Amino acid sequence: MKPKIKILAFSVFVAGLCSIIYELLISATATYFLGNGVMQFSILIGVYMFSMGIGAYLSKFFKEKPLDFFVFIEVILGLIGGISVPLLYFLFVNVSPGVLQAFCLVIMFFIGLITGMEVPLLTFMNESEEYKDNLSNFLSLDYIGGLVATLIFPFLLLPFVGLFYSSLLFGIVNIVLGLWLSQKLLKKRNKTFYFGVFVLAFLIVMVVTTGSMLKVWEEKIYKSPIVENIQTPYQKIVITKNHDEVKLFLNRSIQFSSKDEYRYHEMLVHVPLLIHDNPENILILGGGENLASREVLKHPGVKSVDVVDIDQMMFNLSKKNKHLLKINDKASLNPKVNLIADDAFTFLKNNIKEYDVIIADLPDPSVDAIAKLYSKQFFGLAKRNMKADGVFVTQSGEVYYSNTAFSCIKNTVNSIFNYTKTYQVYVPSFGYWGYTIAKNTDFNEKKHRKIPDNMKFLTENVFINSFELPKDISIVSTKINTIDNPVVLDYFLDDWYKWKTDMTTN
């Protein structure tokens, strides 16, 4: 293989790698900021493929000087791809979700457009028989580059580099590729070369200087100083501290505030444990920060607490972060507590141990991956993992603003268990929060064991009254949420979009 052919083959591999990385970065960023991952990836990939077709068609108008134009589009692609995620970060705090969505589509369109030109332009560079014989190899390398991108993105870039810096890094790679081709094959320094040098310097300066800018941006988002900021393969974990208030955020959604989390956790944990006659073996799904297990341990009769959370990093923080250790009263270090890093759905499917009480302390169903944890199939697995007299409870979201999603969760639980009820509590950081409790045998919440003495919020009256929903809130008719048809996600997004729109209009 001639040196020129080797250079072009390597260029195809790198170009294919960078392009897929940009597509993954923009889709992931859109999902983080706008939610509904399936919709974001579906629409953005569709736009990407469509614009690639347009780019492939337009490339024929540049066949006179294909290498010159290829170097130019690599610089442009590096610039657009490099600043794509930083630009979306900036727009997130300054424009409406609709405008942000439009920008995601526009950026993806131009990346696809330029990507579609790359391979056709390379085919115009050499009409020799050797090049024609190697064309299939070139295309294979383009696809292999795409495969490498899909492997390094979740395992290397996302957990260790992050979306923001990965974008800048691969923008630099694209531009270096263009400059390298210019030197190797064009052997001249024209306006495009110097433009590429300028853009390269610009991106390098951004890499060096944007660390402090990113910190300011994040503190603007979270409105408090950040004490932990970790990107894991599963989520972005942020812990903030403002005076004596500590907050935990997962993918920008608040999980608790130390000011009032005890209201949420006391109601989540003690209601089902007090309804059970003798709770000994407890399973908590989610709750990796170990605030729910803190409450469980207030019952001396409990023998074991299994906490299942998909993210090992949450367990590490619950055992080592001084702020979480103080809030969870070192529950994560208690010998009764067994921390299991696993997906809740997978754990229930494979588990053979039976529990007296199962507590689902999971995030709201705002994305597809979490919506399955509120499905008929998931609740069926929970029932299978319970003893005959077991109690199941799941947090069910905000009962007023997100009433349809709240109702859907209750109706779905009701399709599996013989007896279900809902109860609610006001948590200042969240609003009126709802829970769904279920058993296979009938139960009367008024007949329960004695409430432990060391409660901050829960009293006998609060316990009983929580089962009575306000007059202006009711359980509405909904479809049953299933894995095949995750309607709870649509209900959740529609509910919050409606209220956000109303509040913005007013």
C-alpha positions in Angstrom: 0.0 0.0 0.0 1.4 3.4 -1.0 2.1 6.0 1.7 -0.6 8.2 0.4 -3.2 5.4 0.7 -2.0 4.7 4.2 -2.4 8.4 5.2 -5.9 8.5 3.7 -6.9 5.2 5.4 -5.8 6.5 8.8 -7.7 9.8 8.2 -10.9 7.9 7.4 -10.5 6.0 10.7 -9.9 9.1 12.8 -12.7 11.1 11.0 -15.2 8.3 11.6 -14.2 8.1 15.3 -14.5 11.9 15.9 -17.9 12.2 14.2 -19.5 9.4 16.2 -18.1 10.9 19.4 -19.7 14.2 18.6 -23.0 12.5 18.0 -22.8 10.7 21.3 -21.7 13.8 23.2 -24.6 16.0 21.9 -27.2 13.3 22.4 -26.0 12.6 26.0 -25.9 16.4 26.7 -29.4 16.8 25.3 -30.6 13.9 27.5 -29.1 15.4 30.6 -30.5 18.9 30.1 -33.9 18.0 28.4 -34.6 14.5 29.5 -36.3 11.6 27.6 -33.2 9.9 26.4 -34.9 7.6 23.9 -36.5 10.6 22.1 -33.3 12.7 22.2 -31.1 9.9 20.8 -33.8 8.9 18.2 -34.4 12.4 16.9 -30.7 13.5 16.9 -29.5 10.3 15.3 -32.2 10.8 12.6 -31.1 14.3 11.9 -27.4 13.2 11.9 -28.1 10.4 9.3 -30.3 12.7 7.2 -27.7 15.5 7.1 -25.0 13.0 6.2 -27.0 12.1 3.1 -27.2 15.8 2.2 -23.4 16.2 2.8 -22.6 13.2 0.6 -24.7 14.7 -2.2 -23.1 18.2 -1.9 -19.5 16.7 -1.9 -19.7 16.3 -5.7 -19.5 20.1 -6.1 -16.1 20.1 -4.5 -14.3 17.4 -6.5 -11.9 19.8 -8.2 -9.8 20.3 -5.1 -11.1 17.6 -2.8 -8.1 17.5 -0.5 -8.1 21.2 0.1 -11.7 21.1 0.9 -11.3 18.0 3.1 -8.7 19.8 5.2 -11.1 22.8 5.5 -14.1 20.8 6.6 -11.9 19.0 9.2 -11.1 22.3 10.7 -14.7 23.4 10.6 -15.9 20.1 12.1 -13.3 20.4 14.8 -14.5 23.9 15.7 -18.2 23.0 15.7 -17.8 19.7 17.4 -15.2 21.1 19.9 -17.4 23.9 21.1 -20.7 22.0 20.8 -21.0 20.8 24.4 -19.6 24.0 26.0 -22.1 26.0 23.9 -25.0 23.8 25.0 -23.9 24.2 28.6 -24.0 28.0 28.2 -27.4 27.9 26.5 -28.9 25.7 29.2 -28.7 28.5 31.7 -29.7 31.3 29.3 -32.4 30.0 27.0 -35.7 28.1 27.2 -35.8 24.3 26.7 -37.4 24.7 23.3 -34.5 27.0 22.1 -32.0 24.6 23.6 -33.6 21.7 21.7 -33.4 23.7 18.5 -29.7 24.4 18.9 -29.1 20.7 19.6 -30.7 19.8 16.3 -28.9 22.6 14.4 -25.5 21.6 15.7 -26.2 17.9 15.0 -27.3 18.8 11.4 -24.0 20.6 10.6 -21.9 17.8 12.1 -23.8 15.3 10.0 -23.6 17.4 7.0 -19.8 17.7 7.2 -19.4 14.1 8.1 -21.3 13.1 5.0 -18.8 14.9 2.8 -15.6 13.2 4.3 -15.5 9.8 2.6 -16.8 11.0 -0.8 -14.1 13.7 -0.8 -11.5 11.1 -0.2 -12.7 9.1 -3.1 -12.1 12.1 -5.4 -8.5 12.4 -4.3 -7.1 9.5 -6.2 -8.6 7.6 -9.2 -5.9 5.0 -9.4 -6.7 1.3 -9.5 -4.9 0.7 -6.1 -7.1 3.3 -4.5 -10.2 1.8 -6.0 -9.2 -1.6 -4.7 -8.8 -0.2 -1.2 -12.0 1.8 -1.2 -13.8 -1.0 0.7 -11.0 -1.0 3.2 -11.4 2.7 3.7 -15.2 2.3 4.4 -14.5 -0.5 6.8 -12.0 1.7 8.7 -14.7 4.4 8.9 -17.1 1.9 10.5 -14.4 0.6 12.8 -13.7 4.1 13.9 -17.4 4.4 14.8 -17.2 1.2 16.8 -14.2 2.4 18.7 -16.0 5.6 19.5 -19.0 3.7 21.0 -16.7 1.7 23.2 -14.5 4.5 24.6 -17.4 6.9 25.1 -19.1 5.1 28.0 -16.0 3.4 29.5 -13.4 6.1 29.2 -14.7 9.5 28.1 -17.8 9.9 30.2 -16.5 8.7 33.5 -12.9 10.1 33.3 -13.0 13.1 31.0 -16.6 14.2 31.1 -18.8 15.6 28.3 -17.4 19.2 28.4 -13.7 18.3 28.0 -14.4 15.4 25.6 -16.0 17.8 23.2 -12.9 20.1 23.3 -10.5 17.2 23.1 -11.9 15.6 20.0 -12.3 19.0 18.4 -8.5 19.3 18.8 -8.1 15.8 17.3 -10.1 16.8 14.2 -8.1 19.9 13.6 -4.8 18.2 14.1 -5.9 15.6 11.5 -6.6 18.4 9.1 -3.3 20.2 9.7 -1.4 16.8 9.4 -3.0 16.1 6.1 -2.2 19.5 4.8 1.5 19.0 5.6 1.7 15.5 4.4 -0.3 15.7 1.2 -0.8 19.3 0.2 2.7 20.3 1.4 1.8 23.9 1.7 0.6 26.4 4.2 -2.4 28.2 2.8 -5.2 30.2 4.4 -6.9 27.1 5.6 -3.8 25.9 7.4 -3.4 29.1 9.3 -7.1 29.2 10.1 -6.7 25.7 11.5 -3.8 26.8 13.6 -5.9 29.6 15.0 -8.9 27.4 15.8 -6.5 24.8 17.4 -5.0 27.5 19.6 -8.5 28.7 20.5 -9.6 25.2 21.6 -6.4 24.7 23.6 -6.9 27.9 25.4 -10.5 26.8 26.2 -9.2 23.6 27.6 -6.7 25.4 29.8 -9.0 28.3 31.0 -12.5 26.9 31.1 -12.0 24.9 34.3 -12.8 27.9 36.5 -15.6 29.0 34.1 -17.1 25.5 34.3 -17.0 25.7 38.1 -18.7 29.1 38.0 -21.3 27.7 35.6 -22.1 24.8 37.8 -22.4 26.9 40.9 -24.8 29.1 39.0 -26.8 26.0 38.2 -26.8 24.6 41.8 -26.9 28.0 43.5 -24.4 26.8 46.2 -20.7 26.0 46.5 -19.9 22.5 45.1 -18.1 20.1 47.4 -18.3 17.0 45.3 -18.6 16.9 41.5 -18.2 13.4 40.0 -19.2 11.9 36.7 -19.7 8.2 36.8 -20.7 5.8 34.0 -24.3 6.1 35.3 -24.8 9.7 36.4 -23.4 13.0 37.4 -23.2 13.3 41.2 -23.0 16.8 42.7 -23.0 17.6 46.4 -23.3 21.2 47.5 -22.9 22.9 50.8 -24.3 26.4 51.7 -23.7 27.2 55.3 -25.2 24.2 57.1 -27.4 23.0 54.3 -26.1 20.1 52.2 -27.8 19.0 49.0 -27.4 16.0 46.7 -28.1 16.2 43.0 -28.1 13.4 40.5 -28.0 14.5 36.9 -29.0 18.0 38.1 -32.1 16.8 39.9 -32.2 17.4 43.6 -32.3 14.2 45.7 -32.4 15.7 49.1 -31.7 18.8 51.2 -30.3 18.2 54.7 -32.8 20.9 55.9 -35.9 18.7 55.4 -34.8 15.2 54.1 -35.9 13.6 57.4 -39.6 14.4 56.5 -39.3 12.4 53.2 -37.3 9.5 54.7 -39.2 9.1 57.9 -42.4 8.7 55.9 -40.8 6.5 53.3 -39.4 4.1 55.8 -41.3 4.0 59.1 -44.8 3.8 57.6 -44.2 0.3 55.9 -42.0 -0.9 58.8 -44.7 0.0 61.4 -47.4 -1.6 59.4 -45.5 -4.9 59.4 -45.8 -7.0 62.5 -42.1 -8.0 62.8 -39.8 -6.5 60.1 -36.4 -8.3 60.3 -35.0 -8.4 56.7 -35.3 -5.2 54.7 -34.4 -4.4 51.1 -33.9 -0.8 50.0 -33.8 -0.3 46.2 -31.8 2.9 45.5 -30.9 5.1 48.4 -27.2 4.7 48.0 -26.6 7.7 50.2 -27.9 5.6 53.1 -30.5 8.0 54.5 -33.2 5.4 54.2 -31.1 2.8 55.9 -30.4 5.3 58.7 -34.2 5.3 59.4 -34.5 1.5 59.2 -31.8 1.1 61.8 -34.0 2.9 64.3 -36.0 -0.3 64.6 -34.0 -2.6 66.9 -35.7 -5.7 65.7 -34.2 -5.4 62.2 -31.6 -8.0 61.5 -30.4 -7.1 58.0 -30.6 -4.2 55.6 -29.7 -4.8 51.9 -29.2 -1.6 50.0 -29.1 -2.0 46.2 -27.8 1.0 44.1 -26.5 0.8 40.6 -23.7 3.3 41.3 -20.8 2.0 43.5 -19.6 5.7 43.7 -22.7 6.6 45.7 -21.7 3.9 48.3 -18.2 5.2 48.3 -19.4 8.7 49.1 -21.8 7.5 51.7 -18.9 5.9 53.5 -16.2 8.5 53.0 -17.8 11.9 52.4 -17.9 13.7 55.7 -21.1 15.5 54.9 -23.0 12.4 53.9 -21.5 10.5 56.9 -22.9 13.1 59.2 -26.3 13.1 57.7 -26.7 9.3 57.4 -25.4 8.8 61.0 -22.7 6.4 59.6 -25.5 4.0 58.6 -23.4 2.9 55.6 -20.8 1.6 58.0 -23.2 -0.3 60.2 -22.6 -4.1 60.2 -26.3 -4.8 59.6 -26.2 -2.9 56.3 -25.1 -4.7 53.2 -24.3 -2.5 50.2 -24.9 -4.1 46.8 -23.9 -2.4 43.6 -26.4 -3.6 41.1 -29.3 -2.6 38.9 -32.5 -2.8 40.9 -34.3 -4.6 38.2 -31.5 -7.1 37.6 -31.1 -7.7 41.4 -34.8 -8.5 41.9 -34.7 -10.9 38.9 -31.8 -12.9 40.2 -32.4 -12.7 43.9 -33.7 -15.7 45.9 -33.8 -14.1 49.3 -37.3 -13.1 50.7 -37.8 -9.8 52.5 -40.3 -8.6 55.1 -40.2 -5.0 53.7 -39.1 -3.7 50.3 -38.5 0.0 50.0 -38.1 1.5 46.5 -36.2 4.8 47.1 -35.7 5.6 43.4 -35.4 8.8 41.3 -38.5 10.1 39.5 -39.3 8.4 36.2 -37.9 11.3 34.1 -35.8 9.1 31.7 -36.4 5.8 30.1 -33.9 3.8 32.1 -35.7 4.8 35.4 -39.2 4.4 34.0 -38.7 0.6 33.9 -38.4 0.7 37.7 -42.0 1.8 37.9 -43.3 -0.8 35.5 -45.7 -3.7 36.1 -42.9 -6.1 35.5 -40.7 -4.4 38.2 -43.4 -4.4 40.8 -44.1 -8.1 39.9 -40.5 -8.9 40.7 -40.7 -7.0 44.0 -43.8 -9.1 44.9 -41.9 -12.3 44.1 -39.0 -11.2 46.5 -41.4 -10.6 49.4 -42.6 -12.9 52.1 -46.4 -13.7 52.2 -47.0 -11.0 54.8 -44.5 -8.6 53.3 -44.9 -4.9 52.7 -43.8 -3.0 49.6 -43.6 0.8 49.3 -42.3 3.0 46.5 -41.9 6.8 46.4 -44.4 8.0 43.8 -43.4 11.6 43.0 -45.2 14.9 43.5 -48.9 14.5 44.0 -50.2 17.8 42.8 -48.1 19.1 39.9 -47.3 15.6 38.7 -50.6 14.0 39.5 -51.0 11.9 36.4 -47.6 10.2 36.9 -48.4 9.8 40.6 -51.7 8.1 39.7 -50.0 5.9 37.0 -47.6 4.6 39.6 -50.4 3.8 42.0 -52.5 2.2 39.3 -49.5 0.1 38.2 -48.8 -1.1 41.7 -52.5 -1.9 42.1 -52.3 -4.2 39.0 -49.8 -6.4 40.9 -50.8 -6.3 44.6 -54.1 -7.1 46.1 -54.2 -4.1 48.4 -52.7 -0.7 47.8 -52.9 2.7 49.3 -51.3 6.1 48.9 -50.1 8.5 51.4 -48.3 11.9 51.2 -46.2 14.4 53.1 -45.1 18.0 52.5 -41.4 18.4 52.0 -40.4 22.0 51.5 -37.6 21.2 49.0 -39.9 19.1 46.8 -43.6 19.9 47.5 -46.3 17.4 48.4 -44.7 14.1 48.0 -46.5 10.8 47.5 -45.9 7.2 48.3 -47.7 4.0 47.3 -47.8 1.2 49.8 -48.9 -2.4 49.0 -49.6 -5.8 50.5 -51.1 -9.1 49.4 -53.3 -9.0 52.5 -55.6 -6.3 53.7 -54.2 -3.8 56.2 -55.4 -1.0 58.4 -52.9 1.9 58.7 -54.6 2.9 62.0 -53.4 -0.4 63.5 -49.6 -0.2 63.6 -46.7 -0.7 65.9 -45.5 2.0 68.2 -43.6 4.8 66.5 -39.9 5.0 67.6 -39.2 7.9 70.0 -36.4 9.5 68.1 -38.4 11.0 65.2 -37.9 14.5 64.0 -41.3 14.8 62.2 -43.4 11.7 62.3 -46.2 11.6 64.9 -49.3 9.5 65.4 -51.6 12.1 63.8 -49.2 12.7 60.9 -49.1 9.0 60.3 -52.9 8.6 60.1 -53.6 11.8 58.3 -51.0 11.2 55.6 -53.3 8.5 54.1 -56.0 11.1 53.4 -55.3 13.0 50.2 -56.4 16.6 50.0 -59.9 17.1 48.4 -58.4 18.7 45.2 -56.2 15.7 44.6 -57.4 12.3 43.4 -56.1 9.2 41.7 -57.0 9.6 38.0 -57.5 6.9 35.4 -54.2 6.0 33.5 -52.7 3.3 31.5 -50.6 0.7 33.2 -46.8 1.4 32.9 -44.9 -1.5 31.4 -41.4 -2.0 30.0 -42.8 -2.2 26.5 -45.0 0.9 26.9 -43.4 3.2 29.5 -46.3 5.6 29.7 -45.3 6.9 33.1 -42.4 8.8 31.4 -44.8 10.6 29.1 -47.2 11.4 32.0 -44.2 12.7 34.0 -42.9 14.9 31.2 -46.3 16.1 30.2 -47.3 17.0 33.8 -44.2 19.1 34.4 -44.2 20.7 31.0 -47.8 21.8 31.5 -47.0 23.5 34.8 -43.7 25.0 33.6 -45.6 26.5 30.7 -48.3 27.9 32.9 -45.9 29.4 35.4 -43.8 30.9 32.5 -46.9 32.4 30.9 -48.1 33.9 34.1 
